[in-house]
C-alpha cells in the first residue's frame, strides 16, 4: 500500500505504520486519519500478526492538526462534524485490527496522539517522551473516544486531572499510572519494540487474535466507547467556535 502521510510495510508477520510528516511532528489531520484507517483495513488482508505504530523523526505525534481548522473560517457545521468524526473512525479501525499493535512512543505525544497510542495493545515509551492533552485549553473536548479509553488504563481521578488541567506528564509518570508498559532509553526504543514484536509474532496468530478480542470485549465492559460517535457533535461544534480558532492560533504561535 502507498500513502502520502504514512510509511506502511510488512516483513513476514510483522508490519509497521510510521506517521511520516516529521517536519510538523506528525500531526493527525484529515489525510493521516483517513490513511490510518485504510492501513488498518489493509493489514487485515495480510499475514501480519503484529503491527508496530510509530512516528518519523523526533516525535510520535503532535495530535489533531490545529492548522486545518485554526484558519478555516469558511467551514460549515457539516464539514466540522465530518472532520471531527474521522478521529473516531481511525481509533475504531486501529483498535479492531486483527493484529496486535505496539506503539513505539518518543518525544511529543499530544492530544490525538495520546488517543492513537491508547488504542494500541502495547505501549513502549522512550525516556524522552512527553505526553500532553491540551484540548480543554484550546476550547475543544477530547474526542475520538479518548476519555473512555484513558479510563480503561488510568484511574478516573487522574484522567480528570490530566484532561482538565492539560498539564504535561513524562514517560515515567505514564508508566506509574499504567498507561505504558515499559520505559526505555531513546537509543534502545527500536530494539525493545522489535524484540517484543518478534516474540509475539512467534506465537500462534489465531490464539493471539482471539486473546486480543477477549481483552477488547472486557475493556468495552469497563468503559464503553459505544457513544463515541456523539463526540463528533461536540467537537464539530467547538471547531466552529471563533474563540476556539483564536485559541488554536495562539497555541500554534507559542509552539513556533
C-alpha positions in Angstrom: 0.0 0.0 0.0 1.2 3.5 -0.8 0.2 6.5 1.4 1.0 10.2 1.3 1.4 10.7 5.1 2.4 7.2 6.3 5.1 4.7 5.6 3.5 1.2 5.7 5.4 -2.0 5.4 5.3 -5.7 6.2 8.0 -8.3 6.8 6.6 -11.8 7.4 4.2 -11.5 10.4 5.5 -8.1 11.5 4.0 -4.9 10.0 4.8 -1.3 10.6 2.9 2.0 10.4 5.1 5.1 10.6 3.5 8.6 10.7 5.7 10.4 8.2 5.4 14.1 8.5 8.4 14.7 10.8 8.8 18.3 9.9 5.4 19.0 11.5 5.8 16.4 14.3 3.4 14.0 12.6 0.1 15.8 13.1 -3.2 13.9 12.7 -5.1 15.9 10.1 -7.7 14.7 7.7 -5.4 12.7 5.4 -3.4 10.9 8.1 -6.7 9.9 9.9 -8.1 8.5 6.7 -4.9 6.7 5.8 -4.5 5.2 9.3 -8.0 3.6 9.0 -7.1 2.4 5.5 -3.8 0.9 6.7 -5.6 -0.9 9.5 -8.0 -2.4 7.0 -5.2 -3.4 4.6 -3.3 -5.2 7.4 -6.4 -7.3 8.0 -5.9 -8.7 4.5 -2.2 -9.7 5.2 -0.5 -12.3 7.3 0.7 -9.7 9.9 0.0 -10.8 13.4 1.9 -7.8 15.0 2.0 -4.2 13.8 4.3 -1.5 15.2 3.0 2.1 15.2 5.4 4.9 15.5 6.3 8.4 14.2 9.2 9.5 12.0 11.7 12.0 13.3 11.8 13.1 16.9 8.0 12.9 17.7 5.3 10.2 18.0 2.6 12.7 17.1 1.6 16.3 17.8 -2.0 15.2 17.7 -5.0 16.8 16.0 -3.8 19.1 13.2 -4.8 22.5 14.5 -3.6 24.1 11.3 -6.6 22.6 9.5 -9.2 24.5 11.5 -7.4 27.4 13.0 -7.7 29.5 9.9 -10.7 27.8 8.2 -13.5 30.3 8.9 -15.5 29.1 5.9 -16.0 25.5 7.2 -19.7 24.6 7.6 -21.1 22.8 10.7 -21.4 19.7 8.5 -17.8 20.0 7.4 -16.7 20.4 11.0 -18.6 17.3 12.2 -17.4 15.2 9.3 -13.8 16.1 10.1 -14.3 15.6 13.8 -15.7 12.1 13.2 -12.6 10.9 11.3 -10.7 10.5 14.5 -13.3 8.1 15.9 -13.2 6.1 12.7 -9.4 5.9 12.9 -9.4 4.9 16.5 -12.0 2.2 16.0 -10.2 0.8 12.9 -6.9 0.7 14.7 -8.4 -0.9 17.8 -10.3 -3.6 15.8 -7.3 -4.5 13.7 -6.7 -8.3 13.8 -3.0 -7.9 14.5 -1.7 -7.0 17.9 -0.4 -3.4 17.9 2.6 -1.9 19.6 3.0 1.8 20.0 6.7 2.9 19.9 6.4 6.3 21.5 9.0 9.0 21.6 9.3 12.8 22.0 6.0 14.7 21.9 2.8 12.6 22.2 0.0 15.1 22.3 -3.8 15.1 22.3 -4.9 12.8 19.4 -1.5 11.2 19.5 -2.3 10.0 23.1 -5.6 8.6 21.7 -3.7 6.8 18.9 -1.2 5.4 21.4 -4.1 4.4 23.7 -5.8 2.2 21.0 -2.6 0.2 20.6 -2.4 -3.1 22.6 1.1 -2.4 23.9 2.9 0.9 24.6 6.7 1.2 24.9 7.9 4.8 25.5 11.4 6.2 25.3 12.6 8.2 28.3 12.3 11.5 26.4 8.6 11.1 25.8 6.4 13.9 26.9 2.6 13.4 26.9 0.0 16.2 27.0 -3.7 16.5 26.4 -4.2 20.3 25.7 -7.7 20.2 24.2 -9.6 21.9 27.1 -7.1 24.8 26.9 -8.0 25.1 23.2 -11.7 25.2 23.9 -12.4 21.8 22.4 -13.3 18.5 24.1 -11.1 15.4 23.9 -12.9 13.4 21.4 -12.4 10.2 19.3 -13.5 8.0 22.3 -10.4 9.3 24.2 -12.0 9.6 27.6 -13.3 6.0 28.0 -10.0 4.7 26.5 -8.0 6.6 29.1 -10.3 5.5 31.9 -9.6 1.9 30.9 -5.9 2.4 31.7 -5.6 5.2 34.2 -7.6 5.8 37.4 -10.6 8.1 36.7 -9.5 10.8 39.2 -6.2 11.1 37.4 -7.9 11.2 33.9 -9.9 14.2 35.1 -6.8 15.9 36.3 -4.8 15.3 33.1 -7.6 16.3 30.8 -8.9 19.3 32.7 -5.6 20.8 33.8 -3.9 19.9 30.5 -0.6 19.5 32.4 2.2 17.5 30.6 3.4 14.2 32.1 6.5 12.3 31.3 7.1 8.6 30.4 7.9 7.6 34.0 4.6 9.0 35.3 2.8 7.4 32.4 4.2 4.0 33.4 3.4 4.6 37.0 -0.2 5.3 36.0 -0.4 2.2 33.9 -0.6 3.9 30.6 2.7 2.5 29.2 4.1 -1.0 29.6 7.8 0.0 29.6 10.1 3.0 29.5 13.5 2.6 27.8 16.3 4.9 26.8 15.7 6.5 23.5 18.6 4.6 21.8 17.0 1.3 23.0 13.4 2.0 21.8 13.7 0.4 18.4 15.4 -2.8 19.7 12.9 -3.1 22.6 9.9 -2.8 20.3 11.4 -5.2 17.7 12.2 -7.7 20.4 8.6 -7.6 21.7 7.2 -7.8 18.1 9.3 -10.8 17.3 8.3 -12.5 20.5 4.6 -12.0 19.7 5.0 -13.0 16.1 6.3 -16.4 17.1 3.0 -17.2 18.8 0.0 -18.8 17.0 -1.7 -16.0 15.2 -5.2 -17.4 15.8 -4.6 -17.5 19.6 -3.2 -14.0 19.6 -6.2 -12.7 17.7 -8.6 -14.5 20.0 -6.9 -13.2 23.1 -7.0 -9.6 21.7 -10.7 -9.9 21.1 -11.3 -11.2 24.6 -9.4 -8.3 26.1 -11.1 -5.8 24.0 -14.5 -7.2 24.9 -13.6 -7.0 28.6 -12.4 -3.4 28.2 -15.6 -2.4 26.5 -17.4 -3.6 29.6 -15.1 -1.5 31.8 -15.6 1.8 29.8 -17.7 1.6 26.7 -16.8 3.6 23.6 -20.2 2.9 22.0 -21.2 6.5 22.4 -18.0 7.9 20.8 -20.0 8.8 17.7 -21.5 11.7 19.7 -18.1 13.1 20.4 -18.2 14.4 16.8 -21.2 16.6 17.6 -19.4 18.3 20.5 -16.0 18.6 18.7 -17.7 19.7 15.5 -19.5 22.5 17.3 -16.2 23.5 19.0 -14.4 23.6 15.7 -16.9 26.2 14.5 -16.4 28.4 17.6 -14.4 31.5 16.7 -12.9 31.6 20.2 -11.6 28.1 19.7 -9.9 29.1 16.4 -8.3 32.0 18.2 -7.1 29.7 21.0 -5.7 27.3 18.4 -3.8 30.1 16.6 -2.4 31.3 19.9 -1.3 27.8 20.8 0.4 27.3 17.4 2.2 30.7 17.7 3.6 29.7 21.1 5.0 26.5 19.7 6.9 28.2 16.9 
